[in-house]
Amino acid sequence: MVLKSEMRKYIYNVFNNASVVDKQKYAILGFNKYFSFEIASLFSYSMINQVGIGTRLWTFGKESSITDIMEDFSEIPVLFTAIENKQAQCFKEDELVIRFPNKYIERFNICHDFYVVPITYNSSVIGCSTLRKPRESFHSQKEVLQELTFYGQLLGEYFEIERVKKNKRKKLSDRETEVLQRMAFGETIKIMAANMGISEYTVRDYIRSTFIKLQVEHRAHAVAEALRQGYIS
């Protein structure tokens, strides 16, 4: 049985050890350390528009990017059920066939048990992890789901602490926030430049700086992250 105190100590050490540069990576790898899952993915999530965006995937120790994935999770029952309930859930293969997009079942060769763990902070869901292929079977599915839920709460707590720290170090300027808001409205760079009375080059510069500060890779991800962090509405 996984001890909650051990998980809390592990996460505390990950986020408070200055030598651990990639805290996100080691935090998610806790799913392997404590639950033996060989495959784990991480998504950010906005409760405002129910959009989830892929960030990283670990498969048998190898990491890859899944930032091309951006979906309305309310239209994917397997994910949204766990998110709405704020509880880890396990879905069987026959459930996935009818409740999960076939394009992802084929892309990631999803089969057998599929676990969804919401990453929560207080009453908010800020992300989720999907897990597959534990090295060994679990003695009690109920206990495992309870412990996975607890680990998701730990991740949410420390991810939020890290987010606040980063915002203090890299707060968006008024202009950067305005550009993000206009991006959310669907304005092109040309229209933004005209409306803001600046050059298109300057608009692009603001966009690049917001990408760096928000640690995102494309415009849709930037808007979703800015919504999640409350910079725009």
Residue, then its C-alpha position, 0 to 999 in steps of 0.5 A: m500500500v502506498l503511504k500518503s506521507e511518502m508521496r507528500k515527502y517525495i513531491y516536497n523534495v522535488f519542488n524544494n530541491a534547487s538542483v531539480v531543474d525539471k520539477q514537472k518531469y519528476a513530479i509526474l514520474g511519481f506515477n511510475k515510482y509509486f504506482s508502477f505505470e510505464i506510460a504517463s501523459l500530462f495535460s493542462y486544463s482550463m475550467i473556463n472553456q473545458v479545453g485540455i492541452g497536451t504537454r508531455l508523454w513518458t513511455f517506458g522512460k522516453e519523453s515526447s511532446i504532445t503539445d499538438i493535442m488541444e481538445d474540448f474535454s467536455e466532449i470526451p466522456v472518459l476524461f471529463t467524467a474524472i475531471e467533473n468528479k475530481q476523482a481518479q477513475c479507471f476505464k476498461e477497453d470496451e468503455l474506451v471504444i465508445r467514449f474516447p476518440n478513435k484517433y488517439i486510440e490508434r495514435f497511442n495504441i491505447c488498450h487495456d485499463f486506462y486511468v485518468v487522474p485529475i490534477t486539482y487545487n482546492s476546488s479547481v482542476i488545473g490539469c490531468s494525467t492519463l496512465r497506462k500499463p502498470r508493471e504489476s496488478f493492484h490488490s485493491q482498485k478502490e485503494v489505488l484510485q484513492e491514492l491516485t486522487f491524493y497524488g493528483q491533489l499533491l501535484g495540483e498544490y505544488f504546480e500552483i505554488e510554482r505557477v505563483k512563483k513564476n508569475k512573481r518573477k515573470k509578470l506579464s506587462d499590460r501590453e502583453t496582456e492586451v495582446l493575449q486578450r486580442m488573440a483570444f478574440g481572434e484578432t490577426i497580427k495585422i488587426m492587433a497592430a492597427n487597433m493598438g497603434i503599434s507595428e506588426y513587428t512589435v506585436r510579434d515581439y509581445i507574442r514571443s515574450t508572452f510565450i516565454k513567460l507562460q512557457v507555451e509553444h503556440r497561440a492556442h496554448a498561450v490563450a488557454e494558459a492565460l485564461r487558466q492563470g486569470y490574465i484574460s477573460 
